Amino acid sequence: MGTLKAVKEMGYKQVESYEFPKYKQPIEVAMDIGLEVRSTHITWNSVFHPEDKTVPPFAKVLEEAQAAKIKHLVIPT
């Protein structure tokens, strides 16, 4: 992704993604080009409305975040 490469060329060392785990590809690309991804926004319904079947269960979000080595999950408001 050209945008992430441009961000790295500007001197940034890390980025924060959004809607994890729905959009994993930008995280993988960022890591592949040497940017760190320590945090990501998650869908708040995973936490506040676990009965909502349109979002991944929070336990799955945590599992996938650990696998991606993401340490901080953000609920954007």
C-alpha positions in Angstrom: 0.0 0.0 0.0 1.5 3.2 -1.2 0.2 5.3 1.7 1.9 3.2 4.3 5.1 3.3 2.4 4.9 7.1 2.2 4.2 7.3 6.0 7.3 5.2 6.6 9.4 7.4 4.3 8.2 10.5 6.2 9.9 9.0 9.3 7.0 7.5 11.2 7.9 4.3 13.0 4.4 3.1 14.0 0.8 3.3 12.9 -2.6 2.5 14.5 -5.1 0.6 12.5 -8.9 0.4 12.7 -11.8 -2.1 12.7 -9.6 -5.0 13.7 -9.9 -7.9 13.0 -12.0 -7.0 9.9 -9.1 -5.2 8.2 -6.0 -7.3 8.8 -4.3 -6.7 5.5 -3.1 -3.1 6.3 -1.6 -4.4 9.5 0.3 -7.1 7.7 1.5 -4.7 5.0 2.6 -2.2 7.7 4.6 -4.8 9.5 6.1 -6.1 6.3 7.5 -2.7 5.5 8.9 -2.2 9.0 6.2 -0.1 10.7 5.1 -1.2 14.2 1.5 -1.7 14.9 0.9 -1.8 18.7 -2.7 -0.7 18.8 -5.9 -0.8 16.8 -9.4 0.3 16.9 -12.0 -2.5 17.4 -15.7 -2.6 16.8 -17.2 -1.5 20.1 -20.2 -3.9 19.7 -17.8 -6.8 20.3 -17.5 -5.6 23.9 -20.7 -3.8 24.6 -23.1 -5.9 22.6 -21.7 -9.5 22.6 -25.1 -10.8 21.5 -24.7 -9.0 18.1 -23.9 -11.7 15.6 -22.7 -9.3 13.0 -19.4 -8.6 14.9 -16.7 -11.0 16.1 -16.9 -12.0 19.8 -14.5 -10.1 22.0 -12.7 -13.3 22.9 -11.9 -13.8 19.2 -10.7 -10.2 18.9 -8.4 -10.8 21.8 -7.1 -14.0 20.3 -6.4 -12.4 17.0 -4.8 -9.4 18.6 -2.4 -11.6 20.5 -1.5 -13.5 17.3 -0.8 -10.1 15.6 1.3 -8.9 18.6 -1.1 -6.0 19.1 -0.9 -4.8 22.7 -3.6 -2.1 22.9 -7.2 -2.3 21.7 -9.1 1.0 21.3 -12.8 1.6 21.3 -13.2 4.8 19.3 -15.9 7.2 20.4 
